[in-house]
Amino acid sequence: MNALKRFFLNASILTLTALLMRTVSVSFNVFLSDRVGEEGMGLYSLVMSVYSFAVTLACSGVGFASTRLTAEAMGRGSDRAVRDALWRCVWYSLSFGLAASVLLYVSAPFLGTHFLGDVRTVPSLRLLAPALPLLSLSSVFGGYFNAVRRSARSAASSLSEQLVCVLSTVLLLTLFDDGGGLEASCLRVAAGVLIGEAVSFVLSFLLLLHDLRKHNTGRGGKDKNTGRRLFSIALPLAFGSYVRMGLVSLEHTLIPKMLKKHGMSGEEALAGYGLVHGMVLPVVLFPSAFLSSFTSLLIPELAERRMRGETESINRIAAKALRTSLFFSVGASALVYCFAYELSILLYSSPDAFPYIRALALLIPIMYTDTTTDCLLKGLDQQMSSMGINIFDALLSVAAVCILPPALGLEGYVIAIFAGEIVNFALSLSRLLQACTPALGLRDFFAPIPAASLALCGVTILFDRLGLTAFSSLPNVVLRMSLAALLYLLLILAPKYNFWANKTALKTDKAK
C-alpha cells in the first residue's frame, strides 16, 4: 500500500471513529442535560475545567513528543530507535502522571472551595485523580499509533474509553439515583470517566505490546540524543500548555462569577454557563469529527517530509489541507446555522440553545480552519509559535470575559469567544505563511459561500414544493441536511473535475 492510500485509510478509520464518538458525546450531553438540568451541566463543566488542567500537567506534551520522535525514527528506518523513543516517553509520562494525580487529590478541597467557589466539586475532583497517570500513558500509546500509521488501534482505544464512560455513567445515574442532588450526580459522572480511562488504558497497552513485535528486528541503532530530544520537544510545549490551560481554566471559573455581576443569581449564572459550554458548543463542534482526523495525521506526514527536506511536497499538502478545511467548514457552518432551531428542539426539547447555536455557527469556518493551521504548524516544528499564539488568545479571552459578560450577560460570553477565535486564527495563519508557501487563490476562500447558499436554497424549495418543510421530525431534519450536504459537495466538486467540459468533449469525440 502506497503512502497516499495508507494516509486516506487511516484518516477514514479515524473519521468514522471520531464521528461515532461525537455522536455518542452529543447524545450523552442530551442525556445529562435532561437528567441534571442546565445548572448540573454548569457544575460538571466547572469540574472538567480543573480536570482538563490536571490532564495537561499529567501529559506535559508527551503525546506530541511520542508522535514526533516515533515518526522521525521511522523516517531514519531504525526499529531500535522507535522502541527506545517509546519507552523513554512511557517513563516521562508515568512520572508526570503520578505527580499530577497526587497534586489534584491533595489540592481538591482548596480548588473546589476557593477557585471554583463550589464545595460540591471536591469529591468529583478527588475521584478523578487516579485517572491521570492512566490517561498520560494512553497519550503516549496514541501518539505512537498515529506515528506508525496504525490508526485503527488508537481509534479502538479512544472509542472504548468513550463508550465505557458513557455506559458506566448512564448506569450509575439510573441505578443509584438516591436523591443526593447535583453533587452526587456529578460524582457519578466522574466515576464513569475514571472507569472509561481505565478500560482505555488496558486495551491500548495490550494493542501496543502486540504491535511492538513488528519492531523487534533490531534494525538500525539508537539515537543517543533521544532523551534530549524528548525534553526539548515536550517540556517547552508542556510549560506553554500549563500557562494556556491555566488561563483557560481561570476563564471558565470566571464566567459564572462575571454573569452574576450582570445581575444573574448563582443558579442562573451556572445554568447559562452550562447552556453555552455544555450544550451549545458540542453541537457546533460536532461536524469537526469529519475533519479533525485528517488534520491530526498531518503532523507525522509533515514531520517525515521535513526530515527529508521535501519543501514542495510540504507546500502542496498545506494548500490541500487548508482548501479542504475551508470547503468543509463553510458547508458545516451553513447547515448548523440554518437548522439551529430544529437542532435545539430535537436535542434539548427547548429553544433556549437556538440563538447561541446560530450565533456560534458563524464562527465554524474560523474555528475549524484554525485547528488545521495548528496541526500544520506542529508538523513543521512550529509548535512553540503555535503555543505562544494560544497563550495570547487565552489572555485575551480572560480579559474579554472580565469585561463583556458583566456588561452584556451571556451574549457577552459569546462575543468573547468570537474575539479569541478570530485573533487566534489570524495570528496562526500569518505564522504558517512564514513557515511554508501554500498556493491558495481567491476561489478557495469565496467559492464555498455561494455553493452553500445554492444547496440550502435548492433543498428548501424542494421540500416546500413537497409540503414537507413544516415537519421538524428527526428523519425530516436529517434528510434535509443530508441532501443539502450532498448538493453542496457536488457544486464544489463539479468545477474541480470540469464535469461539463468533459461531457462536451465526450460528445464532440463521438461526433467525430
C-alpha positions in Angstrom: 0.0 0.0 0.0 1.5 3.4 -1.0 1.7 6.3 1.3 -1.3 8.1 -0.1 -3.6 5.1 0.2 -2.3 4.4 3.7 -3.0 8.1 4.7 -6.6 8.0 3.5 -7.2 4.6 5.0 -6.0 5.8 8.4 -7.9 9.1 8.0 -11.1 7.2 7.1 -10.8 5.0 10.2 -10.2 8.0 12.4 -13.0 9.9 10.8 -15.6 7.2 11.4 -14.4 6.7 14.9 -14.5 10.5 15.6 -18.0 10.7 14.1 -19.2 7.9 16.3 -17.5 9.4 19.3 -19.0 12.9 18.7 -22.4 11.3 18.2 -22.1 9.5 21.5 -20.8 12.7 23.2 -23.7 14.8 22.0 -26.2 12.1 22.9 -24.6 11.9 26.3 -24.8 15.6 26.8 -28.5 15.5 25.9 -29.0 12.7 28.5 -27.1 14.7 31.1 -28.9 17.9 30.4 -32.2 16.1 30.8 -31.0 14.4 33.9 -29.3 17.2 35.8 -30.5 20.3 34.0 -28.6 23.4 32.9 -27.3 24.0 36.4 -25.9 20.5 36.7 -24.2 20.9 33.3 -22.6 24.0 34.6 -21.3 22.2 37.7 -20.0 19.4 35.6 -18.3 21.9 33.3 -16.6 23.5 36.3 -15.2 20.2 37.4 -13.9 19.4 33.9 -12.2 22.8 33.6 -10.0 21.9 36.5 -9.6 18.3 35.4 -8.5 19.5 32.0 -5.7 21.5 33.5 -4.7 18.4 35.6 -4.7 16.4 32.3 -2.3 19.0 30.8 0.0 18.5 33.8 -0.2 14.8 33.5 0.6 14.6 29.8 3.0 17.6 29.7 3.4 17.4 25.9 4.3 13.7 25.8 1.6 12.8 23.3 3.0 15.1 20.6 6.6 14.2 21.6 5.7 10.5 21.1 4.4 11.1 17.6 7.3 13.3 16.6 10.1 11.1 17.9 8.5 7.9 16.5 7.9 9.5 13.1 11.5 10.8 13.0 12.8 7.3 14.0 10.7 5.7 11.2 12.0 8.3 8.8 15.5 7.0 9.5 14.4 3.4 9.2 15.5 2.4 12.7 13.3 0.0 14.7 15.6 0.2 17.7 15.2 4.0 17.8 11.4 3.5 17.6 11.3 1.3 20.7 13.8 3.4 22.6 11.8 6.6 21.9 8.6 4.9 23.0 9.9 3.6 26.4 11.5 6.9 27.2 8.1 8.6 26.6 6.5 6.0 28.9 8.8 6.8 31.8 8.3 10.5 31.2 4.5 10.2 31.2 4.4 8.0 34.2 6.4 10.5 36.3 4.3 13.5 35.3 1.0 11.5 35.5 1.6 10.3 39.1 2.7 13.8 40.2 -0.4 15.4 38.8 -2.6 12.7 40.4 -1.2 13.4 43.9 -1.4 17.1 43.3 -5.0 17.1 42.2 -6.1 14.8 45.1 -4.3 16.9 47.8 -5.4 20.3 46.4 -9.0 19.4 45.6 -10.5 21.0 48.8 -8.7 24.3 48.1 -9.6 24.3 44.4 -13.2 23.4 45.0 -13.7 25.9 47.8 -11.7 28.9 46.7 -11.0 28.6 43.0 -14.3 27.1 41.7 -16.3 28.6 44.6 -18.5 25.5 45.0 -17.6 22.8 47.5 -19.8 20.3 45.7 -17.0 19.8 43.2 -14.4 18.5 45.7 -15.5 14.8 45.8 -15.5 14.6 42.0 -12.1 16.2 41.7 -10.6 13.7 44.1 -12.3 10.7 42.3 -10.8 11.8 39.0 -7.2 12.0 40.4 -6.4 8.3 39.8 -7.3 8.6 36.1 -4.4 11.0 35.3 -1.5 8.5 35.1 -3.6 6.2 33.0 -4.6 9.0 30.7 -1.0 10.1 30.4 0.3 6.7 29.4 -2.6 6.3 26.9 -1.5 9.6 25.4 1.9 8.1 24.7 0.4 5.0 23.1 -1.9 7.1 21.0 1.0 9.2 19.8 2.9 6.1 18.8 0.0 4.6 16.9 -0.6 7.8 14.9 3.1 8.0 14.0 3.3 4.4 12.8 0.0 4.9 10.8 -2.0 2.3 12.7 -4.9 4.5 13.5 -7.3 1.6 13.9 -5.6 0.7 17.2 -5.7 4.3 18.5 -9.3 4.6 17.4 -10.3 1.4 19.2 -8.8 2.6 22.4 -10.5 6.0 22.2 -13.8 4.6 21.2 -13.7 2.1 24.0 -13.0 4.8 26.6 -15.9 6.9 25.4 -18.4 4.1 25.2 -17.4 2.6 28.6 -17.5 6.1 30.2 -21.0 6.8 28.8 -22.4 3.4 29.7 -21.0 3.5 33.2 -22.3 7.0 33.8 -25.8 6.2 32.5 -25.9 3.1 34.7 -24.7 4.9 37.8 -27.1 7.8 37.3 -30.0 5.4 36.6 -29.5 2.6 39.1 -28.2 4.7 42.0 -30.4 7.7 42.0 -30.7 8.2 45.7 -31.7 11.8 45.6 -28.2 13.1 46.6 -28.6 16.2 44.5 -26.2 17.7 41.9 -23.1 16.8 44.0 -23.9 13.1 43.9 -24.8 13.2 40.2 -21.5 14.9 39.4 -19.7 12.3 41.4 -21.3 9.5 39.4 -20.3 11.2 36.1 -16.7 11.4 37.4 -16.8 7.7 38.3 -17.8 7.0 34.7 -14.8 9.0 33.4 -12.5 7.0 35.7 -13.8 3.7 34.6 -13.6 4.7 30.9 -9.9 5.8 31.3 -9.0 2.5 33.0 -10.6 0.4 30.2 -8.9 2.5 27.5 -5.5 2.2 29.2 -5.7 -1.6 29.4 -6.8 -2.0 25.8 -4.3 0.4 24.4 -1.5 -1.3 26.4 -2.4 -4.7 25.1 -2.5 -3.4 21.5 0.9 -1.7 22.0 2.5 -4.9 23.2 1.2 -6.7 20.1 2.3 -4.0 17.7 5.8 -3.8 19.1 6.5 -7.2 17.7 6.9 -5.6 14.3 9.8 -3.5 15.6 11.8 -6.4 17.1 14.1 -6.7 14.0 17.0 -4.8 15.7 17.4 -2.8 12.5 19.3 0.5 12.9 20.8 2.0 16.0 19.5 4.0 18.9 19.7 7.8 18.7 21.9 9.0 21.6 20.0 12.3 21.6 16.6 10.8 22.1 16.3 11.8 25.7 17.5 15.3 25.0 15.1 15.5 22.0 12.2 14.3 24.2 12.7 17.0 26.8 13.4 19.7 24.1 10.1 18.9 22.4 7.9 18.0 25.4 9.0 20.5 28.1 8.7 23.8 26.2 5.3 22.5 24.9 4.4 21.5 28.4 5.2 24.8 30.0 3.3 26.6 27.3 0.3 24.3 27.9 0.4 24.9 31.6 0.1 28.6 31.1 -2.6 28.3 28.4 -4.7 25.7 30.2 -4.3 27.6 33.5 -5.7 30.7 31.7 -8.5 28.6 30.1 -9.4 27.1 33.5 -9.4 30.6 35.0 -11.6 31.9 32.2 -14.2 29.1 32.8 -14.3 29.7 36.5 -14.7 33.4 36.0 -17.7 33.1 33.6 -20.3 32.3 36.3 -18.9 35.0 38.6 -19.0 37.6 35.8 -22.5 36.6 34.9 -23.6 37.2 38.5 -22.2 40.7 38.2 -24.6 41.2 35.4 -27.4 40.6 37.8 -28.0 36.8 37.5 -28.5 34.6 40.5 -25.9 31.9 41.2 -28.2 29.3 39.8 -28.9 31.3 36.7 -25.2 32.1 36.1 -24.3 28.4 36.4 -27.2 27.4 34.1 -26.2 30.0 31.5 -22.6 28.8 31.5 -23.8 25.2 31.3 -26.1 26.1 28.4 -23.3 27.5 26.2 -20.3 25.4 27.2 -22.1 22.1 27.9 -24.9 22.1 25.4 -24.3 24.6 22.5 -20.5 24.1 21.9 -20.8 20.3 21.5 -23.4 20.8 18.7 -21.3 23.5 17.0 -18.1 21.3 17.2 -19.8 18.1 16.1 -19.1 18.4 12.4 -15.4 18.8 13.1 -15.3 15.0 13.6 -15.2 14.7 9.8 -12.2 17.0 9.6 -10.1 16.5 12.7 -9.0 13.0 11.8 -7.3 14.2 8.6 -5.7 17.1 10.3 -4.2 15.1 13.1 -2.5 12.8 10.6 -0.8 15.8 9.0 1.6 16.1 11.9 3.6 12.8 11.3 3.3 13.3 7.5 4.8 16.7 7.6 7.4 15.7 10.2 8.8 13.0 7.9 8.8 15.2 4.9 10.5 18.0 6.8 13.2 15.5 7.9 13.8 14.7 4.2 13.7 18.3 3.1 10.7 17.9 0.7 9.7 21.6 0.6 7.4 21.3 -2.5 5.6 18.4 -1.0 5.0 20.3 2.2 3.6 23.3 0.4 1.3 21.1 -1.6 0.0 19.3 1.5 -0.5 22.5 3.3 -2.5 24.0 0.4 -4.8 20.9 0.1 -5.3 20.8 3.9 -6.4 24.5 4.1 -8.5 24.2 1.0 -10.3 21.2 2.3 -10.8 22.8 5.7 -12.4 25.9 4.1 -14.7 24.0 1.9 -15.9 21.7 4.7 -16.2 24.3 7.4 -18.3 26.7 5.3 -20.7 23.9 4.4 -20.9 22.8 8.1 -21.5 26.4 9.2 -24.3 26.9 6.7 -26.0 23.7 7.8 -25.8 24.4 11.5 -26.9 28.0 11.1 -30.0 27.1 9.0 -31.0 24.2 11.2 -30.2 25.7 14.6 -33.8 25.9 15.8 -34.6 22.3 14.8 -31.4 21.0 16.4 -32.2 22.9 19.6 -35.7 21.4 19.8 -34.8 17.9 18.8 -31.7 17.6 21.1 -32.8 19.6 24.1 -36.6 19.9 23.7 -36.3 23.6 24.2 -35.5 26.7 22.1 -33.1 28.0 24.7 -30.0 26.9 22.8 -31.2 28.1 19.4 -29.8 31.7 19.4 -26.4 30.6 20.7 -26.1 27.7 18.2 -27.0 30.1 15.4 -24.5 32.7 16.5 -21.6 30.3 17.0 -22.3 28.6 13.7 -20.9 31.7 12.0 -17.6 31.0 13.8 -17.2 27.5 12.4 -15.1 28.3 9.4 -12.6 30.2 11.6 -12.6 27.5 14.4 -12.1 24.6 12.1 -9.5 26.2 9.8 -7.6 27.3 12.8 -7.4 23.7 14.1 -6.0 22.7 10.7 -3.5 25.5 10.8 -2.3 24.5 14.3 -1.7 20.9 13.1 0.3 22.2 10.1 2.4 24.3 12.4 3.1 21.4 14.7 4.2 19.2 11.8 6.6 21.9 10.6 8.3 22.1 14.1 6.5 25.4 14.8 4.7 24.1 17.9 6.2 26.8 20.2 4.9 29.6 17.9 1.5 27.9 17.9 1.7 27.7 21.7 2.6 31.3 22.1 -0.4 32.3 19.9 -2.7 30.1 22.0 -1.4 31.7 25.2 -2.0 35.2 23.9 -5.5 34.0 22.8 -6.2 32.7 26.3 -5.0 36.0 27.9 -7.3 37.9 25.5 -10.2 35.6 26.4 -9.7 36.1 30.1 -9.7 39.9 29.7 -12.8 39.7 27.4 -14.7 37.6 30.0 -13.9 40.1 32.7 -15.3 42.9 30.6 -18.1 41.7 28.4 -20.3 39.3 30.5 -20.8 41.8 33.3 -22.0 44.4 30.8 -23.8 42.2 28.3 -24.6 38.9 30.1 -24.5 35.6 28.3 -24.2 37.4 24.9 -21.0 39.0 26.2 -19.5 35.5 26.7 -20.4 34.6 23.1 -18.7 37.8 21.9 -15.6 36.9 23.9 -15.5 33.5 22.2 -15.6 35.3 18.8 -12.8 37.7 19.7 -10.5 34.9 20.9 -11.1 32.6 17.9 -10.6 35.4 15.3 -7.4 36.7 16.8 -6.0 33.1 17.2 -6.8 32.2 13.6 -5.3 35.5 12.2 -2.0 35.0 14.1 -1.7 31.3 13.3 -2.3 31.7 9.6 0.2 34.5 9.5 2.8 32.3 11.1 2.0 29.4 8.8 2.6 31.6 5.7 6.0 32.4 7.1 6.8 28.7 7.6 5.6 27.5 4.1 4.1 28.8 1.0 0.8 27.0 0.2 -0.7 28.1 -3.2 -4.2 29.4 -2.5 -6.4 31.5 -4.7 -9.4 33.7 -4.1 -11.7 30.9 -5.3 -10.6 28.8 -2.4 -11.8 31.5 0.1 -15.0 32.6 -1.6 -16.4 29.8 -3.8 -17.8 27.8 -0.9 -20.2 30.6 0.2 -22.4 30.7 -3.0 -22.3 26.9 -3.2 -23.6 26.5 0.3 -26.3 29.1 -0.3 -27.5 27.4 -3.5 -27.5 24.0 -1.9 -29.6 25.1 1.0 -32.0 27.2 -1.1 -32.4 24.2 -3.5 -33.3 21.8 -0.7 -35.7 24.3 0.9 -37.5 24.9 -2.4 -37.8 21.2 -3.0 -39.2 20.4 0.4 -41.6 23.5 0.1 -42.9 22.1 -3.1 -43.4 18.7 -1.5 -45.1 20.3 1.6 -42.5 18.8 4.0 -40.6 21.9 5.3 -43.0 22.4 8.2 -42.2 19.0 9.6 -39.3 19.0 12.1 -39.1 15.4 13.0 -35.7 13.8 13.3 -35.9 11.9 9.9 -37.1 15.0 8.1 -34.2 17.2 9.5 -31.6 14.5 8.8 -32.8 14.0 5.3 -32.9 17.8 4.6 -29.4 18.3 6.0 -28.0 15.2 4.1 -29.5 16.3 0.8 -28.1 19.9 1.3 -24.7 18.5 2.1 -24.7 16.2 -0.9 -25.7 19.1 -3.2 -23.1 21.3 -1.7 -20.4 18.7 -2.3 -21.5 18.3 -6.0 -21.4 22.1 -6.5 -17.9 22.2 -5.0 -16.5 19.2 -7.0 -18.1 20.0 -10.3 -15.7 22.9 -11.2 -12.7 20.9 -9.9 -13.3 17.9 -12.2 -14.6 20.1 -15.0 -17.7 17.9 -15.4 -19.5 19.9 -18.0 -16.4 20.4 -20.1 -15.6 16.7 -20.0 -19.2 15.9 -21.0 -19.0 18.3 -24.0 -15.7 16.9 -25.1 -17.1 13.3 -25.0 -19.9 14.3 -27.3 -17.5 16.0 -29.7 -15.4 12.9 -29.8 -18.4 10.8 -30.6 -19.5 13.2 -33.4 -16.1 12.9 -35.0 
